[in-house]
Amino acid sequence: MIPARYAASRFPAKLMQDLGGKPVIVRTYEAAVKTGLFDAVYVVTDSEVIFSTIVKANGNAMMSKTDHDCGSDRIAEAVTDMDVDIIVNVQGDEPFTEKESLKSVLEVFEEDTTGEIDLASLMVRITDWDEINNPNTVKVIVDNRNFALYFSRSPIPFPREKEANAKYYKHKGIYAFRKRALMDFQRLPMLTLEATEKIEAIRYLEYGKKIKMVETNVTGIEIDTPEDLKRAQQAWR
């Protein structure tokens, strides 16, 4: 499932920007299909423009309500009546989505014989201090089994002791959910930490869900700003 909102706050209409002759959202949809990992791929959107663009590109699209706070809510609406076990959320602004990372997230559930894991996601090591301090970069800290402890727009852990050589990880916005966890998310109200940070993954933690993080070396390019789009266009060329 690829949630796609037209009116993004930082970069409105970013999903309809040109990337190598096609809109960003079409490139992302095609990349998800190309992995060959899924029974079906859908773009879920509140925008008739995005809906018609995907349909014209011979893709699958679904309309959703407009009053969703985040992508998880939008996907939950779409899959309510679907007979599915695992749902993967691929961000619409990630046209460089590739098979290796998605496969590693799905393998988490194949290895989870006890059903302990509610959802899985990706993280990538970051060392650049500008990126570590950038509030647009969501950071994640994990326990010794790589279960998420917290997500933040602030640098975590705070480097009070430089000699500790702490590692910093960026959260990549790809999730794989058990359907029950996603349905729980939809009915549970937003709490203070999520409302403060504006990071949907925090809601799962606040309600005791277990998020398994998988480290990847594939960074890709997320298109959050016009500058990101320029980098993406250059990389595509």
N, C-alpha and C positions, 0 to 999 in steps of 0.2 A: 504494500500500500504506500502510495506517495501522496502525502497531504500537500495541497497546493493552494495557498492563499494569495490572492492578487495584491491586496493592499498591505504589503509588508511595511512595518513601521520605519525601518532604517533605509530601505531601498524599495519604494513602491514599484510594482510592475517588473521587478527583477526577473521573474520567471519567464517573462515574455521578451526579454532582451535577446538579441541575436548572438548566437555562438556557432560560428562556422556555417552560416546559412540556415540554421534552424533555431527556434526559441530554446532557451535553457531548459524549460520543463520537458520539451520533446527529447532533448539530448539525455536528460536524466531518465526518462521513461525507457528510451531505447537501451541505455546502459544496463538498467535493471533486467530487462528482458534478455539481453545478450548473455547474462551470466548463466542462464539455463537452470537456475536453482529453484524456480518457483512454478507452482501449478498455474498461477495466474498473477498478472500484474495490473493494478488499477491506479489511476490518478483520482484522488478524492478532493473535490474543490467546491468552493462557494461561488466561483466565477464562471459565468457563461462563456466568457472569452477563452479561458483556459480549457474548459470542457470542450468547446467546439474545435479548438486547436488540436487537442489530442485525438478527437474523433476523426478529424480530417487527415491526421497522420496515421490512420488505421489502428489507433490504440484504444484501450479500454478506459473509460472515464465514468465517474459517478458524481452526481451533485449532492452536496451536503448543506446543512443549515449554515447560516453566516455567523451565528453567535457562539462559536466555539473559542475557548481560551487558548487552545494549543492543538498540536497535531494529533496527540493521543485521543483527545475527545472526538476529533473529526473522524479518525479511523474507527473508533469504537462505534460510532453511529453507523458507519458503513458495513461493519462486519457482524452487527448484532444478530442477524438472522442467517448468517453463513455457517455452514458446517465445516469449521476449520480447527486445527490444533494450535499451530504456530503462525503468528502474523508478524511480518517484518515491516518496519517503518523506515523507508528510505526518504531522506529529506529532498524536497524538490529542487533545492539549490545546489545539489551535488552531482553535476553532470559527469564527473570522473569516477563515479561509483564503479567498483570492479569486483570480480568474482572472489578473489582470494579472501578479502576481508569479510564479505557476507558469508562465505562458507565457514569461516572460523567461528562466527557468531552462531550459526545454526548447529555446528558440531557440539556446542555447549549442551544443548538439549538431548542430543544423542547419548552423551556421556552421563547425563543426570538421571541415574536409575532410581533415585529416591523421590524425585519431583520437588527437590528443595529449591530450585531456581525458578523465580517468577518471570524474570526477563534478563536479557543479555545485551551488552552494548560494547562499543569499541573505545579504546583510548590510545593516544600516541604520545610518545615522549617528546617534550619540548625543552629547549635549553636557552632560547633567546629571551632575555629579560623584558624586552618590549612586549613580546607575546604573552609572557607569564603575567605581566601587569595589565594587559589589555582586558577591559571588562567584557568585550565582545567574545573573548576566548573563555569558554567554560572549562574550568579545571576540575579534576576529580582526584580524591585520595581513596586508597583501598586498604583492606586488611591483608594479612599474610596469605590469604587464599584468593586474593583478587576480587573480593566482594566489595562493592562500593560502600564507603563510609559517609561521604558527603560530596556534593558538587557546589562550586562557587564561582562567581565572577572575580573574586579576589584571589590573590596568590595563596594557595594552600599546598603544603603547610607554610605558615609564615616563617621566613628565614631569620629567626632570632639568632641562631648559631650557624654562621656561614660554614663552619668546619664540619657540620653534620652531613654535608653533601646530599641534601634531600633531592629526590627526583620529582620532577613535575610532569604531569600528564594532562593533555588536552582531551576533553570528551568529544568524540565524533558522534554526530547526531544520527546514528543508525541504531535502531532498537529491534530486538526480536522478543515478542511477548507470548506467554501462554494466554489463550483467550480469556481465561478466568481473571487473570491479573488486569487485563485491559478493561474488562467489564466492571471490575471493582473500581478501577481508576475513574471511570465515567460517573459512577454514582457517589463517590466520596468527594466532599467539598474541599476546596483549596484551603490549606492552612498557612500559618504565618511565614514559615521559612520559604515556601514556594512563592508566595505573594511578594516577599521581599526581594528575592533573587531573580524572579521570573525565569525559573528553570523547572520544566515540568517533571524531570526525573526525580526531583526532591519529594514530590508528593508520594511516590512509591516508597521512599525511605521513611517518610513521616508516618506512614501507615504500616510499617514493618515488612514491606516486601523485600525480597532478596534479589539484588542486581549483580550478576556476574560480569565483570569487566574483562575484556580480551585485549591484550596489547597487540598493536599492529605497527608496522613500519611504513605503511602506505598513508601518506598525508593527504594527497588530493588537493582540491581547491574548493572551498565552500564560498559561495557568492553571497556575501552579506552586504557589501558596499560596492559603489561604482569602481573603486580601485581593484577590488577582487575580480570584477568582471573583466577589467583590462588585462589582469594577469591570466585569467582563464582564456581569453581570446588569444593572447600571445602563446600560451601553452598549446592551445588547439592547433594553431598554425604550425 
